[in-house]
Amino acid sequence: MERERLQNYVGNGDKAKATFSDAEMQRRLDGIRTYMSKAGIDAALFTSYHCVNYYSDFIYCQFGRRYGFLVDHDIATSISAGIDGGQPWRRSFGGKNVTYTDWQKDNYFHAIRTLLPGGAKCIGIEFDHITIDTLALLKAEFPQIEFVDIAAASMRLRMIKSAEEIAHIEKMTRIADIGGAACVAATAVGVPEHEVALHSTATMIREIAKVWPDGELLDTWTWFQSGLNTDGAHNPVTSRKIESGDILSLNCFPMVAGYYVALERTLFAEHASDAHIAMWELNCKVHDRGKELLVPGNKCSDIAKELNDIYAEADLLQYRSFGYGHSFGVLGHYYGREAGLELREDCDTVLEEGMVVSMEPMITIPENMPGAGGYREHDILVIEEAGSRNITGFPYGPEHLIVQGASKAA
């Protein structure tokens, strides 16, 4: 039995309330089209979570299927799988969507073919996202077309946030602060990590639902780590119960419309040793200096080198775990990264007004040493014309986060 290759879900329900204004979404498309014109690119096929979301306001759920957002010089269209029904159309800016079915395995490429402008010879794709398998299939399906990279250009455009994006991010950092307060409220000796994380996550999701009543609720989460589990920034939550004197890490991550923010803090349960306090205060010193350096004109690599000197003077540089911060915007724990804006020794990007960057120094002291554990503080700052503005409000340091919660040990 032969079935249809494409389905039409356009008009299936009312369009969802958009995250951003039409003018903002058009600004983004105008920016990439300007680049395409200069580079001689006839159309761009975006396939990553972050770029599809950035240009369309739609976040796909891959689940083994291919998605895309095809932008030519006149039209922009989301490409989605039939399993999603009309949701991609309802969420996509501009009202254009093509849905392909599962009945033939090359239907995704058939959908692309229906959208390409006549005579197209050069198509931009994301080299940092496309798989070797997909690239081979694209070349086989469209042998007359040259495929060139458009990921780097799109990343550079995304680095500078609009006023609407900054306002969106700032609303989210307030929610991260609420999640941090929920973590502290739930922290007590005898409480498992996962119970603290669940309380924080539920608190943030409920607040997101109030602030964005028409939004999708997905991907918000909390990592709460204790003891040895603090040695990695991305260590999963466990069922380990908090013990008196434990070093703790709270990591609150609200996600709204594909935009991610973070609040990360070091805490201690009931008390901390002198060795732990010394390490904690040193990391806070690096954090404070790092925030002072987040101003227009400073180079990412120079910031990293100056902060390295503070650790090196204390003979702790060898315990630094990763870069000092990174760009914020459309990204998440499983997708996205504006890799050209990271506070690392090998990144020479110069900070500009409109960038949104974190300061998040971390050191991990091995288990067999005094002060063992992972120390991390994390704030998000907006780079402005005359300096920067910290949009994280949660306190940090020994005077605030030695938590005296009532013991709940069994």
GIBELKA-V122906 format. One record per pair of residues at least 24 apart in sequence whose ideal C-beta (glycine too) atoms are under 10 Angstrom apart, sorted by the first residue. I is the first residue (numbers start at 0). J is the second residue. If there is no record, write none. Layout:
BEGIN
i | j
I | J
I | J
END
This chain:
BEGIN
i | j
0 | 102
1 | 102
1 | 103
2 | 100
2 | 101
2 | 102
2 | 103
2 | 106
3 | 81
3 | 99
3 | 100
3 | 102
3 | 103
3 | 106
4 | 99
4 | 100
4 | 102
4 | 103
4 | 105
4 | 106
4 | 107
4 | 109
4 | 110
4 | 113
5 | 78
5 | 81
5 | 97
5 | 98
5 | 99
5 | 100
5 | 106
5 | 109
5 | 110
5 | 113
6 | 79
6 | 80
6 | 81
6 | 84
6 | 85
6 | 97
6 | 98
6 | 99
6 | 100
6 | 106
7 | 85
7 | 88
7 | 96
7 | 97
7 | 98
8 | 79
8 | 81
8 | 83
8 | 84
8 | 85
8 | 86
8 | 87
8 | 88
8 | 89
8 | 96
8 | 97
8 | 98
9 | 85
9 | 88
9 | 89
9 | 91
9 | 94
9 | 95
9 | 96
9 | 97
9 | 98
10 | 85
10 | 88
10 | 89
10 | 94
10 | 96
11 | 84
11 | 85
11 | 86
11 | 88
11 | 89
11 | 96
11 | 98
12 | 84
12 | 85
12 | 86
12 | 88
12 | 89
13 | 89
14 | 85
14 | 88
14 | 89
14 | 90
14 | 91
14 | 92
14 | 94
15 | 56
15 | 57
15 | 86
15 | 88
15 | 89
15 | 90
15 | 91
15 | 213
15 | 214
15 | 215
16 | 89
16 | 90
16 | 211
16 | 212
16 | 213
16 | 214
17 | 56
17 | 90
17 | 91
17 | 92
17 | 213
17 | 256
18 | 52
18 | 56
18 | 90
18 | 92
18 | 163
18 | 164
18 | 167
18 | 211
18 | 213
18 | 214
18 | 215
18 | 255
18 | 256
18 | 257
18 | 258
19 | 56
19 | 92
19 | 161
19 | 163
19 | 164
19 | 166
19 | 167
19 | 256
20 | 161
20 | 163
21 | 92
21 | 93
22 | 161
22 | 163
23 | 56
23 | 92
23 | 161
23 | 162
23 | 163
23 | 164
23 | 167
24 | 53
24 | 54
24 | 55
24 | 56
24 | 75
24 | 91
24 | 92
24 | 93
24 | 163
25 | 75
25 | 92
25 | 93
26 | 156
26 | 161
26 | 163
27 | 53
27 | 54
27 | 55
27 | 56
27 | 70
27 | 75
27 | 92
27 | 153
27 | 156
27 | 157
27 | 161
27 | 164
28 | 54
28 | 55
28 | 70
28 | 72
28 | 74
28 | 75
28 | 92
28 | 93
30 | 54
30 | 152
30 | 153
30 | 155
30 | 156
30 | 157
30 | 159
31 | 70
31 | 75
31 | 123
31 | 149
31 | 152
31 | 153
31 | 156
31 | 157
32 | 70
32 | 71
32 | 72
32 | 73
32 | 75
33 | 152
33 | 156
34 | 123
34 | 149
34 | 152
34 | 153
34 | 155
34 | 156
35 | 70
35 | 71
35 | 72
35 | 121
35 | 122
35 | 123
35 | 149
35 | 152
36 | 72
37 | 152
38 | 121
38 | 123
38 | 147
38 | 148
38 | 149
38 | 152
39 | 120
39 | 121
39 | 145
39 | 147
40 | 70
40 | 71
40 | 72
40 | 119
40 | 120
40 | 121
40 | 122
40 | 123
40 | 124
40 | 145
40 | 147
40 | 148
40 | 149
40 | 152
41 | 71
41 | 72
41 | 115
41 | 116
41 | 117
41 | 118
41 | 119
41 | 120
41 | 121
41 | 122
41 | 123
41 | 144
41 | 145
42 | 69
42 | 70
42 | 71
42 | 72
42 | 73
42 | 74
42 | 75
42 | 111
42 | 114
42 | 115
42 | 116
42 | 119
42 | 121
42 | 122
42 | 123
42 | 124
42 | 144
42 | 149
43 | 67
43 | 68
43 | 69
43 | 70
43 | 71
43 | 72
43 | 75
43 | 121
43 | 122
43 | 123
43 | 124
43 | 125
43 | 147
43 | 149
43 | 150
43 | 152
43 | 153
44 | 68
44 | 69
44 | 70
44 | 71
44 | 78
44 | 111
44 | 114
44 | 115
44 | 122
44 | 123
44 | 124
44 | 125
44 | 129
44 | 133
44 | 137
44 | 146
44 | 149
45 | 69
45 | 70
45 | 75
45 | 77
45 | 78
45 | 123
45 | 124
45 | 125
45 | 128
45 | 149
45 | 150
45 | 153
46 | 78
46 | 124
46 | 125
46 | 128
46 | 129
46 | 130
46 | 133
46 | 137
46 | 150
47 | 124
47 | 125
47 | 127
47 | 128
47 | 129
47 | 150
47 | 153
47 | 329
47 | 334
47 | 335
47 | 336
48 | 128
48 | 257
48 | 329
48 | 330
48 | 331
48 | 333
48 | 334
48 | 335
49 | 125
49 | 128
49 | 150
49 | 153
49 | 154
49 | 157
49 | 257
49 | 258
49 | 259
49 | 328
49 | 329
49 | 330
49 | 331
49 | 334
49 | 335
49 | 336
49 | 337
50 | 125
50 | 128
50 | 149
50 | 150
50 | 153
50 | 154
50 | 157
50 | 329
50 | 334
50 | 335
51 | 77
51 | 78
51 | 79
51 | 87
51 | 91
51 | 125
51 | 128
51 | 257
51 | 329
51 | 334
52 | 90
52 | 256
52 | 257
52 | 258
52 | 329
52 | 330
52 | 331
52 | 334
52 | 335
53 | 153
53 | 156
53 | 157
53 | 164
53 | 257
53 | 258
53 | 328
53 | 329
53 | 335
54 | 91
54 | 92
54 | 93
54 | 153
54 | 157
54 | 329
55 | 87
55 | 90
55 | 91
55 | 92
55 | 93
55 | 95
55 | 96
55 | 257
56 | 90
56 | 91
56 | 92
56 | 93
56 | 256
56 | 257
57 | 83
57 | 86
57 | 87
57 | 88
57 | 89
57 | 90
57 | 91
57 | 92
57 | 96
57 | 215
57 | 256
57 | 257
58 | 87
58 | 90
58 | 215
58 | 217
58 | 218
58 | 254
58 | 256
58 | 257
58 | 329
58 | 331
58 | 334
59 | 83
59 | 86
59 | 87
59 | 90
60 | 86
60 | 87
60 | 217
61 | 333
61 | 334
64 | 99
64 | 101
64 | 107
65 | 99
65 | 106
65 | 107
65 | 108
65 | 110
65 | 111
65 | 130
65 | 133
65 | 136
66 | 99
66 | 107
67 | 97
67 | 107
67 | 110
67 | 111
67 | 114
67 | 124
67 | 133
68 | 92
68 | 93
68 | 95
68 | 96
69 | 95
69 | 97
69 | 110
69 | 111
69 | 113
69 | 114
69 | 115
69 | 116
69 | 122
70 | 114
70 | 123
70 | 149
71 | 114
71 | 115
71 | 116
71 | 119
71 | 122
72 | 116
73 | 116
74 | 114
74 | 116
75 | 114
76 | 110
76 | 111
76 | 113
76 | 114
78 | 107
78 | 110
78 | 111
78 | 113
78 | 114
79 | 107
79 | 110
80 | 106
80 | 107
80 | 110
81 | 106
86 | 215
90 | 215
90 | 256
104 | 136
105 | 136
105 | 139
105 | 140
107 | 133
107 | 136
107 | 140
108 | 133
108 | 136
108 | 137
108 | 139
108 | 140
108 | 141
109 | 140
111 | 137
111 | 140
111 | 141
112 | 140
112 | 141
115 | 141
115 | 144
118 | 143
119 | 143
119 | 144
119 | 145
120 | 144
120 | 145
121 | 145
121 | 146
121 | 147
122 | 146
122 | 147
122 | 149
123 | 147
123 | 148
123 | 149
123 | 150
123 | 152
123 | 153
124 | 148
124 | 149
124 | 150
125 | 149
125 | 150
125 | 151
125 | 153
125 | 154
126 | 150
126 | 151
127 | 151
127 | 153
127 | 154
127 | 336
127 | 338
128 | 334
128 | 335
150 | 338
151 | 338
151 | 339
153 | 337
154 | 326
154 | 335
154 | 336
154 | 337
154 | 338
154 | 339
154 | 340
155 | 337
155 | 339
155 | 340
155 | 348
156 | 337
157 | 326
157 | 328
157 | 329
157 | 330
157 | 335
157 | 337
157 | 339
157 | 340
158 | 326
158 | 328
158 | 337
158 | 339
158 | 340
158 | 348
158 | 350
158 | 351
158 | 353
158 | 354
158 | 355
158 | 356
159 | 326
159 | 328
159 | 340
159 | 351
159 | 352
159 | 353
159 | 354
159 | 355
159 | 382
160 | 258
160 | 326
160 | 327
160 | 328
160 | 329
160 | 352
160 | 353
160 | 354
160 | 355
160 | 381
160 | 382
161 | 353
162 | 353
164 | 258
164 | 327
164 | 328
164 | 329
164 | 353
164 | 355
165 | 328
165 | 353
165 | 354
165 | 355
165 | 381
165 | 383
165 | 388
165 | 390
167 | 211
167 | 255
167 | 256
167 | 258
167 | 260
167 | 328
168 | 255
168 | 258
168 | 259
168 | 260
168 | 327
168 | 328
168 | 355
168 | 379
168 | 381
168 | 390
169 | 260
169 | 355
169 | 379
169 | 381
169 | 388
169 | 390
169 | 391
170 | 206
170 | 207
170 | 210
170 | 211
170 | 253
170 | 255
170 | 258
170 | 260
170 | 390
171 | 203
171 | 207
171 | 210
171 | 211
171 | 219
171 | 252
171 | 253
171 | 254
171 | 255
171 | 256
171 | 258
171 | 259
171 | 260
171 | 261
171 | 262
171 | 327
171 | 379
171 | 390
172 | 251
172 | 253
172 | 260
172 | 261
172 | 262
172 | 327
172 | 355
172 | 378
172 | 379
172 | 381
172 | 389
172 | 390
172 | 391
172 | 392
172 | 393
173 | 206
173 | 210
173 | 253
173 | 260
173 | 390
173 | 391
173 | 392
174 | 202
174 | 203
174 | 204
174 | 205
174 | 206
174 | 207
174 | 209
174 | 210
174 | 211
174 | 219
174 | 251
174 | 253
174 | 254
174 | 255
174 | 260
174 | 262
175 | 199
175 | 203
175 | 219
175 | 221
175 | 250
175 | 251
175 | 252
175 | 253
175 | 259
175 | 260
175 | 261
175 | 262
175 | 263
175 | 377
175 | 379
175 | 390
175 | 391
175 | 392
175 | 393
176 | 203
176 | 251
176 | 253
176 | 260
176 | 262
176 | 390
176 | 391
176 | 392
176 | 393
176 | 394
177 | 202
177 | 203
177 | 205
177 | 206
177 | 207
177 | 251
177 | 253
177 | 262
177 | 393
178 | 202
178 | 203
178 | 204
178 | 206
178 | 219
178 | 220
178 | 221
178 | 249
178 | 250
178 | 251
178 | 252
178 | 253
178 | 261
178 | 262
178 | 393
179 | 203
179 | 221
179 | 249
179 | 250
179 | 251
179 | 262
179 | 263
179 | 264
179 | 266
179 | 391
179 | 392
179 | 393
179 | 394
179 | 395
179 | 400
180 | 249
180 | 251
180 | 262
180 | 393
181 | 206
181 | 221
181 | 249
181 | 251
182 | 221
182 | 222
182 | 223
182 | 247
182 | 248
182 | 249
182 | 250
182 | 251
182 | 262
182 | 264
182 | 266
182 | 393
182 | 402
183 | 247
183 | 249
183 | 264
183 | 266
183 | 393
183 | 394
183 | 399
183 | 400
183 | 402
183 | 404
184 | 402
184 | 404
185 | 223
185 | 241
185 | 249
185 | 402
185 | 404
185 | 407
186 | 223
186 | 225
186 | 241
186 | 245
186 | 247
186 | 249
186 | 266
186 | 267
186 | 268
186 | 269
186 | 400
186 | 402
186 | 403
186 | 404
186 | 407
187 | 240
187 | 241
187 | 243
187 | 268
187 | 269
187 | 402
187 | 403
187 | 404
187 | 405
187 | 406
187 | 407
187 | 408
188 | 240
188 | 241
188 | 242
188 | 243
188 | 244
188 | 245
188 | 268
188 | 269
188 | 402
188 | 403
188 | 404
188 | 405
188 | 406
188 | 407
188 | 408
189 | 240
189 | 241
189 | 242
189 | 243
189 | 268
189 | 404
189 | 405
189 | 406
189 | 407
189 | 408
189 | 409
190 | 223
190 | 225
190 | 240
190 | 241
190 | 268
190 | 404
190 | 405
190 | 406
190 | 407
190 | 408
191 | 223
191 | 225
191 | 236
191 | 237
191 | 238
191 | 239
191 | 240
191 | 241
191 | 407
192 | 221
192 | 222
192 | 223
192 | 224
192 | 225
192 | 226
192 | 228
192 | 234
192 | 235
192 | 236
192 | 237
192 | 238
192 | 239
192 | 240
192 | 241
192 | 247
192 | 248
193 | 221
193 | 223
193 | 235
193 | 236
193 | 237
193 | 238
193 | 239
194 | 223
194 | 236
194 | 238
194 | 240
194 | 241
194 | 407
195 | 221
195 | 222
195 | 223
195 | 224
195 | 225
195 | 236
195 | 241
195 | 247
195 | 249
195 | 404
196 | 220
196 | 221
196 | 222
196 | 223
196 | 224
196 | 235
196 | 236
196 | 237
196 | 249
196 | 250
196 | 251
197 | 221
197 | 223
197 | 236
198 | 223
199 | 223
199 | 249
199 | 250
199 | 251
199 | 252
199 | 262
200 | 236
200 | 251
200 | 252
200 | 253
202 | 251
203 | 251
203 | 252
203 | 253
203 | 254
203 | 255
203 | 262
204 | 253
204 | 254
206 | 253
207 | 253
207 | 254
207 | 255
210 | 253
210 | 255
211 | 255
211 | 256
214 | 255
214 | 256
215 | 254
215 | 255
215 | 256
215 | 257
216 | 254
216 | 255
217 | 254
217 | 255
217 | 256
217 | 257
217 | 331
218 | 252
218 | 253
218 | 254
218 | 255
218 | 257
218 | 259
218 | 331
218 | 332
218 | 333
218 | 334
219 | 251
219 | 252
219 | 253
219 | 254
219 | 255
219 | 259
220 | 250
220 | 251
220 | 252
220 | 253
220 | 254
220 | 331
220 | 332
221 | 249
221 | 250
221 | 251
221 | 252
221 | 253
221 | 262
222 | 248
222 | 249
222 | 250
222 | 251
222 | 252
222 | 261
222 | 263
222 | 332
223 | 247
223 | 248
223 | 249
223 | 250
223 | 251
223 | 266
224 | 248
224 | 249
224 | 250
224 | 372
224 | 373
224 | 375
225 | 266
225 | 268
225 | 372
226 | 268
226 | 366
226 | 371
226 | 372
226 | 373
227 | 366
227 | 371
227 | 372
227 | 373
228 | 372
228 | 373
229 | 265
229 | 266
229 | 361
229 | 363
229 | 364
229 | 371
229 | 372
229 | 373
229 | 374
229 | 375
230 | 320
230 | 361
230 | 363
230 | 364
230 | 365
230 | 366
230 | 371
230 | 372
230 | 373
231 | 320
231 | 321
231 | 361
231 | 363
231 | 373
232 | 261
232 | 263
232 | 320
232 | 321
232 | 359
232 | 361
232 | 363
232 | 373
232 | 375
232 | 377
233 | 321
233 | 332
234 | 373
240 | 407
240 | 408
240 | 409
241 | 266
241 | 268
241 | 269
241 | 402
241 | 404
241 | 406
241 | 407
241 | 408
242 | 268
242 | 269
242 | 408
243 | 267
243 | 268
243 | 269
243 | 270
243 | 406
243 | 408
244 | 268
244 | 269
244 | 270
244 | 271
244 | 272
244 | 275
245 | 269
245 | 270
245 | 271
245 | 372
245 | 402
246 | 271
246 | 272
246 | 275
246 | 278
246 | 279
246 | 364
246 | 370
246 | 371
246 | 372
246 | 373
246 | 374
247 | 372
247 | 373
247 | 400
247 | 401
247 | 402
248 | 361
248 | 372
248 | 373
248 | 374
248 | 375
248 | 377
249 | 375
249 | 377
249 | 393
249 | 400
249 | 402
250 | 375
250 | 377
251 | 377
251 | 393
252 | 331
252 | 332
254 | 330
254 | 331
254 | 332
256 | 329
257 | 328
257 | 329
257 | 330
257 | 331
257 | 334
257 | 335
258 | 327
258 | 328
258 | 329
258 | 330
258 | 331
258 | 335
258 | 355
259 | 327
259 | 328
259 | 329
259 | 330
259 | 331
259 | 332
259 | 334
259 | 335
260 | 327
260 | 328
260 | 330
260 | 355
260 | 357
260 | 377
260 | 379
260 | 390
260 | 391
261 | 325
261 | 327
261 | 332
261 | 357
261 | 359
261 | 377
261 | 378
261 | 379
261 | 391
262 | 376
262 | 377
262 | 378
262 | 379
262 | 391
262 | 392
262 | 393
262 | 395
263 | 357
263 | 359
263 | 361
263 | 375
263 | 376
263 | 377
263 | 378
263 | 391
263 | 393
263 | 395
264 | 374
264 | 375
264 | 376
264 | 377
264 | 378
264 | 391
264 | 393
264 | 394
264 | 395
264 | 396
264 | 399
264 | 400
265 | 361
265 | 372
265 | 373
265 | 374
265 | 375
265 | 376
265 | 377
265 | 395
265 | 396
265 | 397
265 | 400
266 | 395
266 | 397
266 | 399
266 | 400
266 | 401
266 | 402
267 | 372
267 | 397
267 | 400
267 | 401
267 | 402
267 | 403
268 | 401
268 | 402
268 | 403
268 | 404
268 | 406
269 | 401
269 | 402
269 | 403
269 | 404
269 | 406
270 | 401
270 | 402
270 | 403
271 | 370
271 | 372
271 | 397
271 | 400
271 | 401
272 | 369
272 | 370
272 | 371
273 | 369
273 | 370
274 | 364
274 | 368
274 | 369
274 | 370
274 | 371
275 | 364
275 | 369
275 | 370
275 | 371
275 | 372
275 | 374
275 | 397
275 | 401
276 | 370
276 | 396
276 | 397
276 | 401
277 | 313
277 | 369
277 | 370
277 | 397
278 | 313
278 | 315
278 | 318
278 | 362
278 | 363
278 | 364
278 | 368
278 | 369
278 | 370
278 | 371
278 | 372
278 | 373
278 | 374
279 | 362
279 | 370
279 | 372
279 | 374
279 | 376
279 | 395
279 | 396
279 | 397
279 | 400
279 | 401
280 | 374
280 | 396
280 | 397
280 | 398
281 | 309
281 | 310
281 | 312
281 | 313
281 | 315
281 | 360
281 | 362
281 | 370
281 | 374
282 | 309
282 | 310
282 | 313
282 | 315
282 | 318
282 | 319
282 | 360
282 | 361
282 | 362
282 | 373
282 | 374
282 | 375
282 | 376
282 | 395
282 | 396
283 | 360
283 | 374
283 | 376
283 | 395
283 | 396
283 | 397
283 | 398
284 | 309
284 | 310
284 | 313
284 | 360
284 | 396
285 | 309
285 | 310
285 | 313
285 | 315
285 | 319
285 | 323
285 | 358
285 | 360
285 | 361
285 | 362
285 | 374
285 | 376
286 | 323
286 | 324
286 | 358
286 | 359
286 | 360
286 | 361
286 | 374
286 | 375
286 | 376
286 | 377
286 | 378
286 | 395
286 | 396
287 | 358
287 | 360
287 | 376
287 | 378
287 | 395
287 | 396
288 | 358
288 | 360
289 | 323
289 | 324
289 | 342
289 | 356
289 | 357
289 | 358
289 | 359
289 | 360
289 | 376
289 | 378
289 | 380
290 | 324
290 | 356
290 | 357
290 | 358
290 | 376
290 | 378
290 | 380
290 | 387
290 | 389
290 | 391
291 | 358
291 | 386
291 | 387
292 | 323
292 | 342
292 | 350
292 | 358
292 | 387
293 | 323
293 | 324
293 | 342
293 | 350
293 | 354
293 | 356
293 | 357
293 | 358
293 | 378
293 | 379
293 | 380
293 | 381
293 | 382
293 | 386
293 | 387
293 | 388
293 | 389
294 | 350
294 | 352
294 | 380
294 | 382
294 | 383
294 | 384
294 | 385
294 | 386
294 | 387
295 | 349
295 | 350
295 | 351
295 | 352
295 | 353
295 | 354
295 | 382
295 | 383
295 | 384
295 | 385
295 | 386
295 | 387
296 | 349
296 | 350
296 | 351
296 | 382
297 | 342
297 | 349
297 | 350
297 | 382
297 | 387
298 | 342
298 | 346
298 | 347
298 | 348
298 | 349
298 | 350
299 | 323
299 | 324
299 | 325
299 | 326
299 | 339
299 | 340
299 | 341
299 | 342
299 | 343
299 | 344
299 | 345
299 | 346
299 | 347
299 | 348
299 | 349
299 | 350
299 | 356
300 | 341
300 | 342
300 | 343
300 | 344
300 | 345
300 | 346
300 | 347
300 | 348
300 | 349
301 | 342
301 | 344
301 | 347
301 | 349
302 | 342
302 | 343
302 | 344
302 | 346
302 | 350
302 | 356
302 | 358
303 | 341
303 | 342
303 | 343
303 | 344
303 | 345
303 | 346
304 | 343
304 | 344
306 | 342
306 | 358
306 | 360
307 | 344
309 | 360
310 | 360
310 | 362
313 | 362
315 | 362
315 | 364
315 | 370
315 | 374
316 | 362
317 | 362
318 | 361
318 | 362
318 | 363
318 | 364
318 | 365
318 | 368
318 | 370
318 | 373
318 | 374
319 | 360
319 | 361
319 | 362
319 | 363
320 | 359
320 | 360
320 | 361
320 | 362
320 | 363
320 | 373
320 | 374
320 | 375
321 | 359
321 | 360
321 | 361
321 | 363
321 | 375
322 | 346
322 | 357
322 | 359
322 | 360
322 | 361
323 | 356
323 | 357
323 | 358
323 | 359
323 | 360
323 | 361
324 | 356
324 | 357
324 | 358
324 | 359
324 | 360
324 | 377
324 | 378
324 | 379
324 | 380
325 | 355
325 | 356
325 | 357
325 | 358
325 | 359
326 | 354
326 | 355
326 | 356
326 | 357
327 | 354
327 | 355
327 | 356
327 | 357
327 | 379
327 | 380
327 | 381
327 | 390
328 | 354
328 | 355
350 | 380
350 | 382
350 | 387
351 | 382
351 | 384
352 | 381
352 | 382
352 | 383
352 | 384
352 | 385
352 | 386
352 | 387
353 | 381
353 | 382
353 | 383
353 | 384
354 | 380
354 | 381
354 | 382
354 | 383
354 | 387
355 | 379
355 | 380
355 | 381
355 | 382
355 | 387
355 | 388
355 | 390
356 | 380
356 | 381
356 | 382
356 | 387
357 | 391
358 | 387
358 | 389
358 | 391
376 | 400
END
